[in-house]
Amino acid sequence: MTDFRTRATAFSRRSVLRTGLAGAAAAAVTATLAACGSSSADSGKSDSGKSGSASGGTVEVTTARGKATAPKNPGKVAVLDISLVDTMVELGLTDSIVALPKKNLPERLKSQFSSDKIVDTGALKEPDFDSIAQAGPDLIMIAGRTAGLYDQLTPISKNVLDFTVDPKDFLKSFTATTEQIGAVFGKEKEAKKKIEEIDARVEDIKKKAEKLDGTTAILMVSGGKVSTYAPGSRFGGIIYDALGFKPMVESTKDAAHGDTISFEFIAEKNPARAFVVDRDAAIGDEGKGAKAVLDNDVVKRADAFKNDAVVYVDAHAWYISSTGIASFNSILDDAEKGLAAAK
């Protein structure tokens, strides 16, 4: 118990330093964790503060941080990344999720997690650690935006797995991550089937995309500004590297957020087709939509816009949850639309 409370206190200090939480909020988290520690002494729960228990021993998996030992078939899981929620649902693991960021869920998943019994962990980058602790997870899963919270989550559960997908080797990393999640939950066969279905689609799209003339732009519109992406970036790793579309630009300075460009730049580069991500729509911000922003005479000089070869994509799937199974399939749907628009 002493060790757990020491770790909880350290967690409180890190919360103040790393996330800027007010002192009172950090103290509340510490109090919650200390209570969990006290409860474990009374009822035989582990020193991680969790109240659930895994039923199948342990399994060794490979994560973004290397090898890790995880509980096999954990019964109570806090999933702090929407891509991981997506994959869990696709593998039939909805009932294992006890905590997640409800606000960021796509419409298709909101009804499945509307119950008050499922804890809302709050914002993606600044989750409510108190709520996570109260959920008593056997396992916490993170990725992407939440990967940097690893050290702050280990006082809540000793089992924290980072399943971040590497955009520079997207397909291989996505496959490995899906397989590892399947291994944790005894869903290896289901994961294999999903991967095989995606691989078949990827192969078909790539064969067709590599034969296309001209380049393809990936444009993200946010707050009236436009940015573009290159191979190896968060979107380019899929569209260019995995699917074989020829890039409008070969490199950018910012792989995560793209490089800001002008309307004139688009016209000068003259892409034959374009995929457009409306970031404001993805995060629920009001304002001028991507179509309206790009509806101008300068942009229309580019062949993609002149020939109506522009796909306004599933913004949530691309921007929020691109590495989830269903979301990746939505991106492949958009890629197929791009192929059709190019004809």
Sequence and secondary structure as in RCSB ss.txt:
>XXXX:A:sequence
MTDFRTRATAFSRRSVLRTGLAGAAAAAVTATLAACGSSSADSGKSDSGKSGSASGGTVEVTTARGKATAPKNPG
KVAVLDISLVDTMVELGLTDSIVALPKKNLPERLKSQFSSDKIVDTGALKEPDFDSIAQAGPDLIMIAGRTAGLY
DQLTPISKNVLDFTVDPKDFLKSFTATTEQIGAVFGKEKEAKKKIEEIDARVEDIKKKAEKLDGTTAILMVSGGK
VSTYAPGSRFGGIIYDALGFKPMVESTKDAAHGDTISFEFIAEKNPARAFVVDRDAAIGDEGKGAKAVLDNDVVK
RADAFKNDAVVYVDAHAWYISSTGIASFNSILDDAEKGLAAAK
>XXXX:A:secstr
 HHHHHHHHHHHHHHHHHH   HHHHHHHHHHHHHHHHHHHHH   TT      SS EEEEEETTEEEEEESS S
SEEE  HHHHHHHHHTT GGGEEEE GGG  HHHHGGG STTSEE B SSSB HHHHHHH  SEEEE GGGGGGH
HHHTTT S EEE    GGGHHHHHHHHHHHHHHHTT HHHHHHHHHHHHHHHHHHHHHHTT  S EEEEEEETTE
EEE  TTSTTHIIIIIIT   BS S  S TTT EEE HHHHHHH  SEEEEEEHHHHHT  SS HHHHH STTGG
GSHHHHTT EEE  HHHHHT TTSHHHHHHHHHHHHHHHHHT 
